[in-house]
C-alpha cells in the first residue's frame, strides 16, 4: 500500500487530489468499523506523519469538531521525545458516571494528583482499559483519603481501599447499625459491595502490578463500568462530607481499623 501511494502520489501524480483516500477500497474509510477509522485519524497526527505541533493542534481541533458529534475524540495518550501520541477514544458521555464532576472536585481539592487520575480515566477507557481500571481505584482511594484528612484522621498508609471507604463512611454517618432501616441497609451494603468489587477488578484487570507477558487487554465495557462506579461513588462521598474539623488528628491504629472494618452488621469489610 505504501509503495502504491509513493508511486502514484509522489512520482506519477495520477491519483488526483488528496480526496483519493475517501474512495479507495483498500482503506474503506466509508465502511470500516469505528475503531479502524479512529486509528486512521490518530495516525494522521502521529509525529512520523505530522511533526509540526501547531499543525497537529489545528487538525485535532478540526477532527474533534466532527467526530465529537458521534461521541468520540482524539486525545493525547502519551508523549515521546516531546511529541504527543494520539488515540481515538469514546468521549465522557460514553463513559457514564460523574467524570466531569470528578474533575471539578479535583480542582476544588487543588489536587493535581487527583486531576491526573480523572484525566487518565477520561482518556484511557478505550485506548488503555487496564489503565482506566487502575486509575478508577486510585481515584476512589484518593477521595476517601481526602475526606479522612479533612476530618482530622491520620492514616497509617497501609489501609486497603475497602478499609479507606469504610472509614470514610463512618465519618459521613453512612455506616450500618442495628437500627438502620432494612431498605437503607441494602443500599449501604451495596456501597461496600461496589468498593470490594472495584478493588478485586483492579487486582485482576487493572494496572499497578506486573502481569503475564501474554495478558490480554480487558474489555472496554469493563473499563467503562469501573470508571462509572468509581466516579459515581467518589462524587457521592465527597458531596456528603461535613465541614472540615480543625482538631488534633488522631492516629489510626491497626486495632481501630479492625474495629471500623467489622462495624457493619454481617459485612466482612
SULPE-V161334 format. One record per pair of residues at least 6 apart in sequence whose ideal C-beta (glycine too) atoms are under 7 Angstrom apart, sorted by the first residue. I is the first residue (numbers start at 1). GAP is how many residues later the second one is. If there is no record, write none. Layout:
{{I:GAP} {I:GAP}}
This chain:
{{1:25} {8:6} {8:7} {9:6} {21:6} {21:8} {22:7} {22:8} {29:8} {29:11} {38:34} {38:50} {39:49} {41:22} {41:33} {41:47} {42:32} {42:44} {42:45} {42:46} {43:6} {44:6} {44:15} {45:11} {45:14} {45:15} {45:29} {45:41} {46:39} {47:36} {50:6} {50:9} {60:14} {60:26} {63:11} {64:9} {64:10} {67:6} {68:23} {71:19} {71:20} {71:22} {71:23} {72:16} {72:17} {72:18} {72:19} {73:16} {73:18} {74:12} {74:14} {75:11} {75:12} {75:14} {75:48} {76:8} {76:9} {76:10} {77:8} {77:9} {77:10} {77:46} {77:47} {77:50} {77:51} {78:7} {79:6} {87:40} {89:34} {89:36} {89:37} {89:38} {90:35} {90:36} {92:7} {92:8} {92:30} {95:30} {95:129} {95:132} {95:133} {96:128} {96:132} {97:130} {97:131} {97:134} {97:135} {98:133} {98:134} {98:137} {99:19} {99:22} {99:23} {99:128} {99:132} {101:134} {102:16} {102:37} {102:129} {102:132} {102:133} {103:12} {103:15} {105:130} {105:133} {106:8} {106:9} {106:12} {107:8} {109:37} {113:29} {114:25} {114:28} {117:18} {117:21} {117:22} {117:25} {118:21} {120:11} {120:15} {121:11} {121:14} {121:15} {121:18} {121:106} {124:7} {124:8} {124:11} {125:7} {125:95} {125:98} {125:99} {125:102} {126:94} {129:88} {129:89} {129:90} {129:91} {129:93} {129:94} {130:75} {130:76} {130:77} {130:87} {130:88} {131:76} {132:91} {132:94} {132:95} {133:68} {133:69} {133:72} {133:73} {133:85} {133:90} {133:93} {134:68} {134:72} {134:73} {134:74} {136:62} {136:90} {136:91} {136:94} {137:24} {137:61} {137:62} {137:65} {137:69} {137:93} {139:91} {139:95} {140:21} {140:25} {140:58} {140:90} {140:93} {140:94} {141:20} {141:23} {143:91} {143:94} {143:95} {144:20} {144:21} {144:24} {144:93} {145:10} {145:19} {147:21} {147:24} {147:90} {147:91} {147:94} {148:7} {148:19} {148:20} {148:23} {150:91} {150:94} {151:20} {151:93} {151:94} {152:93} {152:95} {152:96} {152:97} {152:98} {153:14} {153:96} {153:97} {153:99} {154:95} {154:96} {154:97} {154:98} {155:97} {156:96} {159:98} {160:39} {161:34} {161:38} {162:33} {162:34} {162:37} {162:107} {163:94} {163:98} {165:30} {166:94} {166:95} {166:103} {167:93} {168:69} {169:6} {169:22} {170:90} {170:93} {172:65} {172:68} {172:69} {174:14} {174:66} {175:88} {175:89} {176:9} {176:12} {176:13} {176:88} {176:89} {176:91} {178:87} {180:8} {189:78} {191:42} {192:72} {192:75} {192:77} {194:35} {194:39} {196:73} {198:28} {198:31} {198:32} {201:25} {202:6} {205:13} {205:17} {261:8}}
